[in-house]
């Protein structure tokens, strides 16, 4: 198809162009993105453009051009002259311009204008060949061959350049003229040039793309020796192999998997094995199961498989083979046999609802503190009296799944369609009601369950009401007593006159479950299996059982190895790290203990990965709708991206399909307690960093890869991180987001959280960070939580009802998923210290029991709508912020743009004002929003706009809509062709 010339100059990419008038350099070498310094001489500022003719075969060639900032030549431009075989050329005077726009034609209407984009050219010698631009003279005489040469292969993989030049200086010689000489394409991502060195033994070099972007090794230049070298990721490899040499086909099979183990839990089997090795890397494993009247083969990407739905009391045999990318298959592992038990008397597993998570506002409950449905599972633990909880008749484990099931209608009547529950696994510590001291990751804590109200019952009950369950999960650490099924330490303990109150008598026939009272001690928090006076076999703890010379708070003698500790030697390095954290923004924050009750997993260990993947597969199979990931920042991004996130996707896909996996919502706690866009300048410790895939390959060993990634990304720094437009409108238009580089983990919006002392600060800070997330419309947004209030406050938010209303109005209309910590709808425990451990009663903290406010009966007619309520819960539902959040949820649920839309503040005046749009199929939802303050929206589509709050109708004919200030906590939501007023006026929305 013929193309006409591009008559207007298109806007060029931002770049600094190095002009041809700089002939050489003295000492100073250009930094990335800078021009070289100290020109030696000046010549005319020209560009000689060479055009490749072989693929065109025109009878005539013309250059139609415009110097940057200047005018185009008259069509068809100026004639080009023969240069050498297959090339024509033209030299043009650029005056003061630093480059030119160009197109080519045959003088008879046939054009090459770079597919409508024009060619952006610099100065000096420039070649245009089949759409590719390079800086070289294709007609120059080849250099005289020399035995003393350096062949340089340069990788542009990290930069994405379409061409590369080498600017060099033989040792003791002169620099080439900027931009150097063009390198030849060698293979995908690699460029090659052989340089004659004369008598020199090496050369200095810097590389550039010919249009002003440089790689000069951070200002140090590259030193390249004679022979063949590669330069990739700022690393020079001497005597390197040709990176473009065709590799022989991979015919080497992986080694057979080893140490295959299988354990049955009812009619499920957890299978794990040690990773195979391979010369190129293992791509997957094939697990063959026989027994039960048949045989199956299952592919799995990790080294663990949970096999479910098997026959009762049946023997199964498993073997595992490894497969590499070339399809080579290892020998089978040794077979392992396992016999299933009885089918558990439990409800059928659920199925995740599988809808877009942005549709679902989240209500966050501390399950053990929300509502008590069954007092028989209440437990106070070893700190019941010391904490003061006993005096308040308030055991730490008080709320439970039965209580939560009973009050799902309360949560639904508020308008929430997702419930975030604290970790459900069996915990083990002196104060473990919160769930973050996991001990048996394969067992639901019995202190939360009741007959007819198991965890599965909760999931199924929520789904029946159209509500999701997001499970809080912990990959970073176990309890101080390790993890059952992986490793549990034994400590020194003597039951003498001082310590018999603490150390329970050992009972061989008893197993801790947190709930069952051990008959010898009469205590549910039994620890008789955790201590020993006899030194365990293989003990590595130094000075086992010897007095330390110190005393406890009670004045009792303390002994070495009496408490679990990372530096004691009790924890094997195969499973756990052995250090205390020193720098919260350093690499050790990912590889050391945070607290004595949080034994830090070595998450780069295959055995630990197997254990955790197998455990969380169980809860995926139960039908949970997503995971909130605790302490996500304390695990390297490489490990998330290589192991845990793919394992989640793989399991959800296996069980429920691709669409369910796409909407399985994973959101991580990447804690950052500063107001910066990047957490103290450390990209590795910033929330948005975890939303991206890796940009390069690292060592196959996960521990080495974590260190390589940390160093690589820290050196690239904050200015070289990926950016995204996924959250932003293009003018007034919605565009399809690009999630190709999404890691699989979304995050809690820590920056907004830290700034929610004032809604305007939260809004301003949120906008400032949004280009650095893969897609900020998935950010989980809250004011306070079970850990902190805004600005790292240790108290629950106490800004007042008006400020709460304003925060909520912003959260429910701005991008992201609004989340409310239990009780905030009535300002529950406002200003109270969130957590003080066992040093004060829970009743006086932000984790107080909420059930008294829920007493009575409530039935929801629909989301945000109460059918009936009686008792204390009726009074709770009549509170002003309850009315506010109910209506906010109704408005958000009715307007897709407020749920999933991209946003913009372009051409809008006002404090907290923005426009949002979401387009999909026949749905086009466009909304103009202002919170508290007035606003003027300019350049918006003409049409009929209806305010969802008041029902006010505006007909826009000139692209402008002006909104008066609605007042503190109030807002206006003008929807193009909107449905009208949504809900009834309330205390703030009126």
TALIN-V578956 format. One line per field, one symbol per residue. ss: DSSP state (a for helix, b for strand, c for the rest). A space follows every 50 residues. Layout:
# TALIN-V578956
ss: ???
This chain:
# TALIN-V578956
ss: cccccccccccccccccccccccccccccccccccccccccccccbbbbb bbcccccccccbbbbbbccccbcccccbbcbbbbccbbbbbbbccccccb bbbbbcccccbbccccccbbbccbbbbbbccbbbccccccccccccccbb bbbbbcccccccccbbbbbbccccbcccccbbcbbbbccbbbbbbbcccc cbbbbbbbcccccbbccccccbbbbcbbbbbbccbbbbcccccccccccc cccccccbbbbbbbbccbbbbbbbcccccccbbbbbbbbbbccbbbbbbb cccbbbbcccccccbbbbbbbbbbccccbccccccbbbbccccccccccc ccccccaaaccbbbbcaaaaccccaaacbccccccccccaaaccccbccc aaaaaacaaaaaaacccbbbbcccbbbccccccccccbbbbbbbcaaacb ccbcaaaaaaaaaacccbbbbbbbccbbbccbbcccbcccbbcccccccc cccccccccccccccccbccccbcccccccbbccccccccccccccbbbb bcccccbbbccccccccccccccccbcccbccccccaaaaccbcbccbbb bccccaaaaaaaaaaaaaaaaccccbbbbbcaaaccaaaaaaaaaaaaaa aaaaaacaaaaaccbbbbccccccccccaaacaaacaaaaabcccccccc caaaaaaaaaaaaaaacaaacccccccbcbccbccccccccbcccbbbca aaaaacccaaaaaaaaaaaaaacccaaacbbcccccccbaaabcbccccc aaaaaaaaaaacccccbbbbbccaaaccccccbcccaaaccaaacccccc aaaaccbbbbbbccbbbbbbcaaaaacccaaaaaaaaaaaaaaacaaaaa cbbbcccbbbbbbbbbbbbbccbbbbbbbbbbbbbbbcccccbbbbbccc ccbbbbccccbbbcccccccbbbbbbcccccccccccccc
